[in-house]
Amino acid sequence: MGKIFRSTNDVALGEIYSRNVGDGIICECLRLGLAEREVKIFPADLSRSDGYSVPEKNSAPTNLGASRKFARYFVRPSLFLRRIITFTKWIFGGRRNSINKYKDIFGSSDGVIIGGGQSLVDRQLYFPLAIEAILKMARNSRNPVAVFSCGADAKQGWIPQRICLKMAREAVYICVRDNTSAEMFQNLDKKLRIDVRPDIGFLAGNLYNQVETMHKKILGINLMPYETVAALPEGVKIISRANYIAFWRALIQNAVFQGWTFHILINGDVTDLIAAKEVYEASGMNERFFIAASPTTPSELVDMLQNIDILITSRMYAGIVVYSLGTKVVPLIWDKKVSGIWREADINVKPISFNELFDANVSFNSSLVYILKDVNTDCVQQAKVQNKIRARINESLDNLAKCFIRKDLNQDISVTIS
């Protein structure tokens, strides 16, 4: 592991304090990885949040408010409306507030790191606009910019494309977490050098003390609401909401019948808890399964995921974290990025889409067997792959750390592109 000649301070920008706390995992992994290389980071949330929201645990309203219902059923399905609303809010205060919040941090830092999660997206235009403001502040402060462990949507509008190209040409290092994201950059400019490495979240197992547990055939599911999954690019397209609930109900009842203890695990906003309670009540509220308390911090997410044998997960970072803990995982695909990230990390993990389940005419009563049929039971093999993943991520952290000594040493830096 390479050492830097002097300690540096850098700003790490991403969607750090999201409610699913997966982005918080990314930030913690980055903080620890760079601290080992004498680089200290200051987290700065792209949405200008100052910390994790802390809702009352296991408490959810029975109905969404009128504004939430309007946003979910009328605004969310329309990309045009989302972009118009976001652009208007950005022009009338968003840009000014972002610059005022972070300009002093930029002035006292040695570099800027953009990334973590699906930061380069065009789903509502906010992130590209925020990144453009960040690039300008970095130029004014004469700070190098790196793009690290992030994902990019394959299809981008002309505004995000222009901003991504500007960012890529100014960046001293670009590392993305899947080949689809790398192709997006190279379609903008074939001369760009893009490093592709597993998501830094796969280091999560190194962050926290793992509790010794006596597993007793515990199966976890991590679900999102039907409305959320159906609205996403690779989400549920061919079944109704009622059938979506019936699918989970049958899966739980079959698991309990086969002797599993069942944990419903959630790490999203209040709508995830509403959906979990609906599935729980539809399944008969058997004493063999329960809803775990929703985590509000990265450490709570890790704690929640430690005491299970297999996780079937809709939330991507729940799957990444549980894998890093050495647990078996079946990711459910609702976006192409899910399969891309696992393909880059461990090809033995076989993500499954809801559409695949229903296209194959798998009955609800057979769904559990179908989902678990490709689970890799070779723990030794998984451990070997995990070590390779960690080694590749550590190489990318070495590359990233080297970038921020350039302006002091005035020398070329050799980075390893795998």
C-alpha positions as CSV (number, residue, x, y, z in Angstrom):
1,M,0.0,0.0,0.0
2,G,1.6,3.3,-1.1
3,K,2.1,6.2,1.4
4,I,1.7,9.8,0.5
5,F,4.5,12.2,1.4
6,R,2.3,14.5,3.5
7,S,-1.2,14.5,4.9
8,T,-3.9,16.0,2.7
9,N,-7.4,17.2,3.3
10,D,-10.1,16.6,0.6
11,V,-13.8,17.2,0.1
12,A,-15.8,14.1,-0.7
13,L,-19.1,14.9,-2.4
14,G,-22.0,12.5,-2.9
15,E,-25.5,11.7,-1.8
16,I,-24.0,10.8,1.6
17,Y,-27.0,11.1,4.0
18,S,-29.6,9.3,1.9
19,R,-32.4,7.5,3.9
20,N,-31.3,4.0,2.7
21,V,-27.9,4.8,4.4
22,G,-26.1,2.9,1.6
23,D,-24.4,6.1,0.5
24,G,-23.2,6.5,4.1
25,I,-21.5,3.1,3.8
26,I,-19.7,4.3,0.7
27,C,-18.5,7.5,2.6
28,E,-17.3,5.5,5.6
29,C,-15.4,3.0,3.4
30,L,-13.8,5.9,1.5
31,R,-13.0,7.7,4.8
32,L,-11.3,4.7,6.2
33,G,-9.5,3.7,3.0
34,L,-8.0,7.2,2.5
35,A,-7.1,7.6,6.2
36,E,-4.8,4.6,5.8
37,R,-3.1,6.6,3.0
38,E,-2.8,9.8,5.1
39,V,-5.7,11.6,3.3
40,K,-8.5,13.0,5.5
41,I,-11.9,13.7,3.9
42,F,-14.6,16.1,4.8
43,P,-18.0,14.7,3.7
44,A,-20.3,17.1,1.8
45,D,-23.7,16.0,0.8
46,L,-24.8,16.9,-2.8
47,S,-28.4,17.5,-1.5
48,R,-27.0,19.8,1.3
49,S,-28.1,17.5,4.1
50,D,-26.1,17.8,7.4
51,G,-26.8,14.3,8.8
52,Y,-29.0,11.2,8.7
53,S,-32.7,11.6,9.2
54,V,-33.9,9.8,12.3
55,P,-37.6,8.8,12.0
56,E,-39.3,7.0,14.8
57,K,-38.3,3.4,14.4
58,N,-40.9,0.9,13.2
59,S,-43.4,3.7,13.0
60,A,-45.1,4.4,9.7
61,P,-48.3,6.3,8.8
62,T,-51.1,4.2,7.4
63,N,-51.5,6.6,4.5
64,L,-49.3,9.0,2.6
65,G,-50.2,12.7,2.7
66,A,-51.7,14.4,-0.3
67,S,-48.4,16.0,-1.5
68,R,-46.6,12.6,-1.3
69,K,-49.4,10.9,-3.3
70,F,-49.3,13.6,-5.9
71,A,-45.5,13.3,-6.3
72,R,-45.6,9.5,-6.4
73,Y,-48.5,9.1,-8.9
74,F,-48.2,12.2,-11.1
75,V,-44.7,13.7,-10.9
76,R,-42.4,10.7,-10.5
77,P,-43.7,8.9,-13.7
78,S,-42.9,12.1,-15.8
79,L,-39.2,12.7,-16.4
80,F,-40.2,16.0,-18.1
81,L,-42.0,17.3,-15.0
82,R,-39.2,16.2,-12.7
83,R,-36.6,18.1,-14.8
84,I,-38.7,21.2,-15.0
85,I,-39.3,21.3,-11.2
86,T,-35.7,20.6,-10.4
87,F,-34.3,23.2,-12.9
88,T,-36.7,25.8,-11.5
89,K,-35.8,25.2,-7.9
90,W,-32.1,25.2,-8.9
91,I,-32.3,28.6,-10.6
92,F,-34.3,30.2,-7.8
93,G,-32.0,29.4,-4.9
94,G,-30.6,25.9,-5.3
95,R,-27.3,26.9,-7.0
96,R,-26.8,29.9,-4.6
97,N,-27.4,27.7,-1.5
98,S,-25.0,25.0,-2.7
99,I,-22.2,27.5,-3.3
100,N,-22.7,29.3,-0.1
101,K,-22.8,26.1,1.9
102,Y,-19.5,24.6,0.5
103,K,-17.3,27.4,-0.8
104,D,-15.4,27.8,2.4
105,I,-14.6,24.0,2.6
106,F,-13.3,24.1,-0.9
107,G,-11.0,27.0,0.0
108,S,-9.3,25.0,2.8
109,S,-9.1,21.6,1.0
110,D,-6.4,20.0,-1.3
111,G,-8.8,18.2,-3.6
112,V,-12.3,17.2,-4.5
113,I,-13.7,13.7,-4.8
114,I,-17.1,13.3,-6.6
115,G,-18.8,10.0,-6.5
116,G,-20.3,7.1,-4.7
117,G,-23.6,5.7,-5.7
118,Q,-25.3,6.5,-9.0
119,S,-24.2,10.1,-8.9
120,L,-24.1,10.7,-12.7
121,V,-27.8,10.4,-13.4
122,D,-30.3,12.3,-15.6
123,R,-33.5,11.2,-13.8
124,Q,-34.3,14.6,-12.4
125,L,-31.4,16.8,-13.5
126,Y,-30.3,17.8,-10.0
127,F,-27.0,16.0,-9.7
128,P,-25.6,17.3,-13.0
129,L,-26.5,20.8,-12.0
130,A,-24.9,20.4,-8.6
131,I,-21.8,18.8,-10.2
132,E,-21.4,21.8,-12.5
133,A,-21.4,24.1,-9.5
134,I,-18.8,21.9,-7.8
135,L,-16.5,22.0,-10.8
136,K,-16.6,25.7,-10.8
137,M,-15.8,26.0,-7.1
138,A,-12.9,23.5,-7.6
139,R,-11.5,25.5,-10.5
140,N,-11.7,28.7,-8.4
141,S,-9.9,27.0,-5.6
142,R,-7.4,25.4,-8.0
143,N,-8.2,21.9,-6.5
144,P,-7.8,18.7,-8.5
145,V,-11.0,16.7,-9.0
146,A,-11.4,13.0,-9.0
147,V,-14.4,10.9,-9.9
148,F,-14.5,7.7,-7.7
149,S,-16.5,4.5,-7.3
150,C,-19.6,6.0,-8.9
151,G,-22.2,4.9,-11.5
152,A,-23.5,6.6,-14.6
153,D,-26.7,6.2,-16.4
154,A,-26.2,4.9,-20.0
155,K,-28.6,7.4,-21.4
156,Q,-28.1,11.0,-20.6
157,G,-29.7,14.2,-21.9
158,W,-27.6,16.9,-23.6
159,I,-27.2,18.9,-20.5
160,P,-25.8,16.1,-18.3
161,Q,-23.7,14.9,-21.2
162,R,-22.1,18.3,-21.5
163,I,-21.4,18.5,-17.8
164,C,-20.1,14.9,-17.6
165,L,-17.7,15.5,-20.5
166,K,-16.5,18.7,-18.8
167,M,-16.0,16.9,-15.6
168,A,-14.2,13.9,-17.2
169,R,-11.8,16.2,-19.1
170,E,-10.9,18.1,-15.9
171,A,-10.7,15.0,-13.6
172,V,-7.2,13.7,-12.7
173,Y,-8.7,10.2,-12.1
174,I,-12.0,8.5,-13.0
175,C,-12.9,5.2,-11.4
176,V,-16.4,3.7,-12.0
177,R,-18.0,0.6,-10.6
178,D,-19.3,-1.1,-13.7
179,N,-18.6,-1.3,-17.5
180,T,-21.9,0.4,-18.4
181,S,-20.7,3.5,-16.6
182,A,-17.3,3.3,-18.3
183,E,-19.0,3.1,-21.7
184,M,-21.0,6.2,-21.0
185,F,-17.8,8.2,-20.5
186,Q,-16.0,6.7,-23.5
187,N,-19.0,7.4,-25.7
188,L,-18.5,11.0,-24.8
189,D,-14.7,10.9,-25.6
190,K,-12.8,7.8,-26.7
191,K,-9.6,9.2,-25.4
192,L,-10.7,9.2,-21.7
193,R,-8.9,6.7,-19.5
194,I,-11.5,5.0,-17.2
195,D,-10.7,2.7,-14.4
196,V,-13.4,0.0,-13.6
197,R,-13.3,-1.5,-10.1
198,P,-15.8,-3.1,-7.7
199,D,-18.0,-0.7,-5.7
200,I,-16.1,0.6,-2.6
201,G,-19.1,-0.5,-0.5
202,F,-17.6,-4.1,-0.7
203,L,-15.1,-3.0,2.0
204,A,-17.9,-2.6,4.5
205,G,-17.1,-5.8,6.2
206,N,-13.7,-4.3,7.2
207,L,-15.4,-1.3,8.9
208,Y,-17.2,-2.6,11.8
209,N,-16.7,-5.3,14.4
210,Q,-18.6,-8.4,13.3
211,V,-20.7,-10.1,16.0
212,E,-20.3,-13.8,16.5
213,T,-23.8,-15.2,15.9
214,M,-25.4,-18.6,16.0
215,H,-27.4,-18.7,12.8
216,K,-30.6,-20.8,13.0
217,K,-31.7,-21.0,9.4
218,I,-32.6,-17.3,9.1
219,L,-33.7,-15.9,5.7
220,G,-33.9,-12.2,5.2
221,I,-35.8,-10.2,2.6
222,N,-35.2,-6.6,1.9
223,L,-38.1,-5.1,-0.2
224,M,-39.1,-1.8,-1.7
225,P,-42.7,-0.7,-2.4
226,Y,-44.4,-1.8,-5.6
227,E,-44.7,1.8,-6.8
228,T,-41.0,2.4,-6.5
229,V,-39.9,-0.8,-8.2
230,A,-42.5,-0.4,-11.0
231,A,-41.3,3.1,-11.8
232,L,-37.6,2.1,-12.2
233,P,-35.9,1.2,-15.5
234,E,-35.8,-2.6,-15.0
235,G,-38.6,-2.8,-12.5
236,V,-41.8,-4.8,-12.3
237,K,-43.6,-4.3,-15.6
238,I,-45.9,-7.3,-16.0
239,I,-47.7,-7.8,-12.7
240,S,-50.1,-5.7,-10.6
241,R,-49.6,-4.3,-7.2
242,A,-51.8,-7.0,-5.7
243,N,-49.8,-9.8,-7.3
244,Y,-46.6,-8.1,-6.1
245,I,-47.8,-8.4,-2.5
246,A,-49.1,-11.9,-3.2
247,F,-45.6,-12.9,-4.4
248,W,-43.9,-11.8,-1.2
249,R,-46.7,-13.4,0.9
250,A,-46.3,-16.8,-0.8
251,L,-42.5,-16.6,-0.6
252,I,-42.6,-15.9,3.2
253,Q,-45.2,-18.6,3.9
254,N,-43.2,-21.2,1.9
255,A,-40.0,-20.2,3.8
256,V,-41.7,-20.6,7.1
257,F,-43.2,-24.0,6.0
258,Q,-39.6,-25.1,5.1
259,G,-38.4,-24.3,8.5
260,W,-36.8,-20.9,8.0
261,T,-37.1,-18.0,10.4
262,F,-37.9,-14.9,8.4
263,H,-36.7,-11.4,8.9
264,I,-38.2,-8.5,6.8
265,L,-35.4,-5.9,6.6
266,I,-35.8,-2.4,5.4
267,N,-33.4,0.4,4.8
268,G,-35.3,3.1,2.9
269,D,-37.8,5.8,3.5
270,V,-41.1,5.5,5.2
271,T,-42.8,4.0,2.2
272,D,-40.5,0.9,2.5
273,L,-41.8,0.4,6.1
274,I,-45.4,0.8,4.8
275,A,-44.8,-1.9,2.2
276,A,-43.1,-4.2,4.7
277,K,-46.1,-3.9,7.1
278,E,-48.5,-4.6,4.3
279,V,-46.6,-7.8,3.3
280,Y,-46.3,-8.8,7.0
281,E,-50.0,-8.4,7.6
282,A,-50.9,-10.2,4.4
283,S,-48.6,-13.1,5.4
284,G,-50.5,-13.8,8.6
285,M,-48.1,-12.3,11.1
286,N,-46.6,-15.7,12.0
287,E,-44.4,-15.7,15.1
288,R,-41.6,-17.2,12.9
289,F,-41.0,-13.9,11.1
290,F,-40.9,-10.2,12.0
291,I,-39.9,-6.7,10.7
292,A,-36.5,-5.6,11.9
293,A,-36.0,-2.0,13.1
294,S,-35.1,0.3,10.2
295,P,-31.4,1.5,10.4
296,T,-30.7,5.2,10.4
297,T,-26.9,5.0,10.3
298,P,-24.3,2.8,8.4
299,S,-23.4,1.0,11.6
300,E,-27.0,0.1,12.3
301,L,-27.4,-1.2,8.8
302,V,-24.4,-3.5,9.3
303,D,-25.8,-4.7,12.7
304,M,-29.2,-5.4,11.1
305,L,-27.6,-7.6,8.4
306,Q,-25.3,-9.7,10.5
307,N,-27.6,-12.3,11.9
308,I,-28.9,-13.9,8.7
309,D,-27.9,-16.8,6.5
310,I,-29.2,-15.6,3.1
311,L,-30.6,-12.2,2.0
312,I,-33.0,-11.7,-0.9
313,T,-32.7,-8.0,-1.4
314,S,-34.2,-5.2,-3.5
315,R,-32.0,-2.5,-1.9
316,M,-28.6,-2.8,-3.7
317,Y,-26.4,-1.7,-0.8
318,A,-28.0,-4.1,1.6
319,G,-26.8,-6.8,-0.7
320,I,-23.3,-5.3,-1.0
321,V,-22.9,-5.0,2.7
322,V,-24.3,-8.4,3.5
323,Y,-21.9,-10.0,0.9
324,S,-19.0,-8.1,2.5
325,L,-19.9,-9.8,5.8
326,G,-19.6,-13.2,4.2
327,T,-23.3,-13.9,3.9
328,K,-25.1,-15.3,0.8
329,V,-27.1,-12.9,-1.2
330,V,-29.7,-12.9,-4.0
331,P,-30.0,-9.4,-5.5
332,L,-33.2,-8.5,-7.2
333,I,-32.8,-6.4,-10.4
334,W,-34.8,-3.2,-10.8
335,D,-32.1,-1.4,-12.8
336,K,-29.3,-2.5,-15.1
337,K,-26.7,-1.1,-12.7
338,V,-27.5,-3.9,-10.2
339,S,-26.4,-6.7,-12.6
340,G,-23.5,-4.6,-13.8
341,I,-22.1,-4.0,-10.3
342,W,-22.4,-7.7,-9.4
343,R,-20.8,-8.7,-12.7
344,E,-17.8,-6.6,-11.9
345,A,-17.5,-7.9,-8.3
346,D,-18.5,-11.6,-8.3
347,I,-19.9,-13.4,-11.3
348,N,-21.0,-16.3,-8.9
349,V,-23.7,-14.0,-7.5
350,K,-26.7,-14.3,-9.8
351,P,-29.1,-11.4,-9.7
352,I,-32.7,-12.1,-10.6
353,S,-35.4,-9.7,-12.0
354,F,-39.1,-9.9,-11.1
355,N,-39.8,-10.0,-14.8
356,E,-37.5,-13.0,-15.2
357,L,-39.5,-14.8,-12.5
358,F,-42.9,-14.1,-14.1
359,D,-41.6,-14.6,-17.7
360,A,-40.5,-18.1,-16.6
361,N,-44.1,-18.8,-15.3
362,V,-42.7,-19.7,-11.9
363,S,-45.7,-20.1,-9.5
364,F,-45.7,-18.1,-6.4
365,N,-45.5,-21.3,-4.4
366,S,-42.3,-22.3,-6.2
367,S,-40.7,-18.8,-6.2
368,L,-38.5,-19.5,-3.1
369,V,-36.9,-22.6,-4.7
370,Y,-36.4,-20.7,-8.0
371,I,-34.7,-17.8,-6.3
372,L,-32.4,-19.9,-4.2
373,K,-31.4,-22.4,-6.9
374,D,-28.3,-20.5,-8.0
375,V,-27.1,-19.4,-4.5
376,N,-23.4,-20.2,-4.2
377,T,-22.9,-22.4,-1.1
378,D,-19.1,-22.5,-1.4
379,C,-18.0,-20.3,1.5
380,V,-14.3,-20.8,0.7
381,Q,-14.8,-19.7,-2.9
382,Q,-16.7,-16.6,-1.8
383,A,-13.9,-15.7,0.7
384,K,-11.3,-16.0,-2.1
385,V,-13.4,-13.7,-4.3
386,Q,-13.9,-11.2,-1.5
387,N,-10.1,-11.0,-1.1
388,K,-9.7,-10.3,-4.8
389,I,-12.4,-7.6,-4.6
390,R,-10.7,-5.9,-1.7
391,A,-7.3,-6.0,-3.4
392,R,-8.7,-4.4,-6.6
393,I,-10.5,-1.7,-4.5
394,N,-7.3,-1.0,-2.6
395,E,-5.4,-0.5,-5.8
396,S,-8.0,2.1,-6.9
397,L,-7.6,3.9,-3.5
398,D,-3.9,4.0,-4.0
399,N,-4.5,5.6,-7.4
400,L,-7.0,8.1,-5.9
401,A,-4.6,9.1,-3.0
402,K,-1.7,9.7,-5.4
403,C,-3.8,12.3,-7.3
404,F,-3.8,14.8,-4.5
405,I,0.0,15.2,-4.2
406,R,0.4,16.4,-7.8
407,K,0.0,20.1,-7.1
408,D,2.6,20.0,-4.4
409,L,5.2,17.7,-6.0
410,N,4.7,18.9,-9.6
411,Q,5.3,15.5,-11.0
412,D,3.4,13.0,-13.2
413,I,1.5,10.3,-11.3
414,S,1.3,6.7,-12.7
415,V,-2.0,5.1,-12.0
416,T,-3.0,1.5,-12.5
417,I,-5.9,1.0,-14.9
418,S,-7.2,-2.5,-14.7
